[in-house]
């Protein structure tokens, strides 16, 4: 029988059981003194490396500081040279903003009393009507009554109904438009005139007969009352305009009326002479040079377009050169020159041509001023 304590067959064949692995002895642990020694060696190496880096950095910093000081010295020298050159150039003037004062002291406005207004036929017919017994309108109250009709638009409706504007009514509304201190009155009067003038140029609209047309002297007289300087000095700039007055609020209605008035002239209505239109163009271009009128730029551009379009072809050939020379002689040779050219805006051939001629005349004046002996 097999002994119980004997190994089994498969156990005899197992090499691990026959020759068991004897674990090797661990190495002895490093002592504390050795650890400290290694630590100090590593620290000393780090300190040496850091010292080398700092030494190199100091050399670089010294080199950078020297370069920086050299560059600063060169820059300071260049600035000194520039300042010396600027002081040596006596003819250089300081650049200022564009802008001229084209309005001076305003005059007293003419009286707005029109006793002949009571003779207006429509007013007379209303006063003689039986209904007037209920209203009790008198001849002395006629002006106040008509002002109410003008402001609410009924006066214009009466005119379109009867198809005629009598002289008394035309002069009254015209002077209200140009000289009234009440904004509602002058605006209503301006709308009244623009409407009756537009009836002559709008297709399919019944033209209104007007017994009295304002002439250019009336428009020019209004500008003189506003204080417009027809021969303004180029030395009166926007910066030195503390003593200048204006512009008055009535200039808005003046510009609107002038634009429509020139449109009527385009339709062969000879209400303005060629010389009148030339001077109107010069006036509008001068208004562009007043900084206080920048808010009216759109109105002034529309007015300028109407004036330019009002010339016939023959009139324009003889007019654009005069307009350009007049503007060039008025405008000082500074930023106002650029403003004068810039404000002539438009895509039509006449406007483009006028812009180029004005620029040319200004350049001619600039060169002549440089060549003149001082």
PyMOL commands that set and color helices and strands:
alter all, ss='L'
color gray80, all
select helices_A, chain A and resi 9-13+15-18+32-88+115-119+121-127+132-135+142-152+154-162+167-179+183-198+216-226+251-266+274-287+291-310+313-317+320-330+335-342+349-371
alter helices_A, ss='H'
color red, helices_A
select strands_A, chain A and resi 164-165+209-210
alter strands_A, ss='S'
color yellow, strands_A
deselect
rebuild
show_as cartoon
